[in-house]
Amino acid sequence: ENAFKGLRPAVVGLLAAATLLLCTTENFSTPHENMWQFGISCFLFVATFYGVKVKNINPIRMILYSAAAGLLLFY
């Protein structure tokens, strides 16, 4: 149990690094560049956060739902 507690900061760091690598203009846009893409990205973030925290939906399932919605809306 102590080993898992020690690994938590490393996992958070790895997730933060992956998030920063994915925060590019292809994935996210500023409101000045492309308002449509920025709005959809923000909506998907809020919907996923709401689904996980309020509705207690499995985070993996919410990530898959957001990925499918993003693909349908952007392509």
CNS distance restraints for C-alpha pairs under 8 A (distance, minus, plus):
assign (resid   1 and name CA) (resid   5 and name CA) 6.45 0.50 0.50
assign (resid   2 and name CA) (resid   6 and name CA) 6.23 0.50 0.50
assign (resid   3 and name CA) (resid   7 and name CA) 6.28 0.50 0.50
assign (resid   4 and name CA) (resid   8 and name CA) 6.36 0.50 0.50
assign (resid   6 and name CA) (resid  10 and name CA) 7.76 0.50 0.50
assign (resid   7 and name CA) (resid  11 and name CA) 6.26 0.50 0.50
assign (resid   8 and name CA) (resid  12 and name CA) 6.22 0.50 0.50
assign (resid   9 and name CA) (resid  13 and name CA) 6.14 0.50 0.50
assign (resid  10 and name CA) (resid  14 and name CA) 6.20 0.50 0.50
assign (resid  11 and name CA) (resid  15 and name CA) 6.16 0.50 0.50
assign (resid  12 and name CA) (resid  16 and name CA) 6.08 0.50 0.50
assign (resid  13 and name CA) (resid  17 and name CA) 6.13 0.50 0.50
assign (resid  14 and name CA) (resid  18 and name CA) 6.21 0.50 0.50
assign (resid  15 and name CA) (resid  19 and name CA) 6.10 0.50 0.50
assign (resid  16 and name CA) (resid  20 and name CA) 6.21 0.50 0.50
assign (resid  17 and name CA) (resid  21 and name CA) 6.25 0.50 0.50
assign (resid  18 and name CA) (resid  22 and name CA) 6.31 0.50 0.50
assign (resid  19 and name CA) (resid  23 and name CA) 6.28 0.50 0.50
assign (resid  22 and name CA) (resid  27 and name CA) 6.86 0.50 0.50
assign (resid  23 and name CA) (resid  27 and name CA) 6.26 0.50 0.50
assign (resid  23 and name CA) (resid  28 and name CA) 6.21 0.50 0.50
assign (resid  24 and name CA) (resid  28 and name CA) 5.94 0.50 0.50
assign (resid  24 and name CA) (resid  29 and name CA) 7.77 0.50 0.50
assign (resid  25 and name CA) (resid  29 and name CA) 5.15 0.50 0.50
assign (resid  25 and name CA) (resid  30 and name CA) 7.99 0.50 0.50
assign (resid  28 and name CA) (resid  37 and name CA) 6.88 0.50 0.50
assign (resid  28 and name CA) (resid  38 and name CA) 6.09 0.50 0.50
assign (resid  28 and name CA) (resid  41 and name CA) 6.55 0.50 0.50
assign (resid  29 and name CA) (resid  33 and name CA) 6.32 0.50 0.50
assign (resid  29 and name CA) (resid  34 and name CA) 5.94 0.50 0.50
assign (resid  29 and name CA) (resid  35 and name CA) 7.55 0.50 0.50
assign (resid  29 and name CA) (resid  37 and name CA) 6.19 0.50 0.50
assign (resid  29 and name CA) (resid  38 and name CA) 5.08 0.50 0.50
assign (resid  30 and name CA) (resid  34 and name CA) 6.32 0.50 0.50
assign (resid  30 and name CA) (resid  35 and name CA) 7.00 0.50 0.50
assign (resid  30 and name CA) (resid  38 and name CA) 5.95 0.50 0.50
assign (resid  31 and name CA) (resid  35 and name CA) 4.54 0.50 0.50
assign (resid  31 and name CA) (resid  38 and name CA) 5.83 0.50 0.50
assign (resid  31 and name CA) (resid  39 and name CA) 7.77 0.50 0.50
assign (resid  34 and name CA) (resid  38 and name CA) 6.26 0.50 0.50
assign (resid  35 and name CA) (resid  39 and name CA) 5.95 0.50 0.50
assign (resid  36 and name CA) (resid  40 and name CA) 6.25 0.50 0.50
assign (resid  37 and name CA) (resid  41 and name CA) 6.13 0.50 0.50
assign (resid  37 and name CA) (resid  74 and name CA) 7.58 0.50 0.50
assign (resid  38 and name CA) (resid  42 and name CA) 6.21 0.50 0.50
assign (resid  39 and name CA) (resid  43 and name CA) 6.07 0.50 0.50
assign (resid  40 and name CA) (resid  44 and name CA) 6.06 0.50 0.50
assign (resid  40 and name CA) (resid  70 and name CA) 7.80 0.50 0.50
assign (resid  41 and name CA) (resid  45 and name CA) 6.23 0.50 0.50
assign (resid  41 and name CA) (resid  70 and name CA) 7.88 0.50 0.50
assign (resid  42 and name CA) (resid  46 and name CA) 6.21 0.50 0.50
assign (resid  43 and name CA) (resid  47 and name CA) 5.97 0.50 0.50
assign (resid  44 and name CA) (resid  48 and name CA) 5.98 0.50 0.50
assign (resid  44 and name CA) (resid  66 and name CA) 6.11 0.50 0.50
assign (resid  44 and name CA) (resid  70 and name CA) 7.76 0.50 0.50
assign (resid  45 and name CA) (resid  49 and name CA) 6.12 0.50 0.50
assign (resid  46 and name CA) (resid  50 and name CA) 6.04 0.50 0.50
assign (resid  47 and name CA) (resid  51 and name CA) 6.03 0.50 0.50
assign (resid  48 and name CA) (resid  52 and name CA) 6.14 0.50 0.50
assign (resid  48 and name CA) (resid  62 and name CA) 5.84 0.50 0.50
assign (resid  48 and name CA) (resid  63 and name CA) 7.24 0.50 0.50
assign (resid  48 and name CA) (resid  66 and name CA) 6.99 0.50 0.50
assign (resid  49 and name CA) (resid  53 and name CA) 5.95 0.50 0.50
assign (resid  49 and name CA) (resid  54 and name CA) 7.95 0.50 0.50
assign (resid  50 and name CA) (resid  54 and name CA) 5.29 0.50 0.50
assign (resid  50 and name CA) (resid  55 and name CA) 6.75 0.50 0.50
assign (resid  51 and name CA) (resid  55 and name CA) 4.88 0.50 0.50
assign (resid  51 and name CA) (resid  56 and name CA) 6.21 0.50 0.50
assign (resid  51 and name CA) (resid  57 and name CA) 5.60 0.50 0.50
assign (resid  51 and name CA) (resid  62 and name CA) 7.03 0.50 0.50
assign (resid  52 and name CA) (resid  56 and name CA) 4.82 0.50 0.50
assign (resid  52 and name CA) (resid  57 and name CA) 4.93 0.50 0.50
assign (resid  52 and name CA) (resid  58 and name CA) 6.44 0.50 0.50
assign (resid  52 and name CA) (resid  59 and name CA) 5.83 0.50 0.50
assign (resid  52 and name CA) (resid  62 and name CA) 7.16 0.50 0.50
assign (resid  53 and name CA) (resid  57 and name CA) 7.76 0.50 0.50
assign (resid  57 and name CA) (resid  61 and name CA) 7.15 0.50 0.50
assign (resid  57 and name CA) (resid  62 and name CA) 6.85 0.50 0.50
assign (resid  58 and name CA) (resid  62 and name CA) 6.39 0.50 0.50
assign (resid  59 and name CA) (resid  63 and name CA) 6.15 0.50 0.50
assign (resid  60 and name CA) (resid  64 and name CA) 6.32 0.50 0.50
assign (resid  61 and name CA) (resid  65 and name CA) 6.19 0.50 0.50
assign (resid  62 and name CA) (resid  66 and name CA) 6.05 0.50 0.50
assign (resid  63 and name CA) (resid  67 and name CA) 6.06 0.50 0.50
assign (resid  64 and name CA) (resid  68 and name CA) 6.16 0.50 0.50
assign (resid  65 and name CA) (resid  69 and name CA) 6.13 0.50 0.50
assign (resid  66 and name CA) (resid  70 and name CA) 5.94 0.50 0.50
assign (resid  67 and name CA) (resid  71 and name CA) 6.15 0.50 0.50
assign (resid  68 and name CA) (resid  72 and name CA) 6.18 0.50 0.50
assign (resid  69 and name CA) (resid  73 and name CA) 6.06 0.50 0.50
assign (resid  70 and name CA) (resid  74 and name CA) 5.84 0.50 0.50
assign (resid  71 and name CA) (resid  75 and name CA) 5.66 0.50 0.50
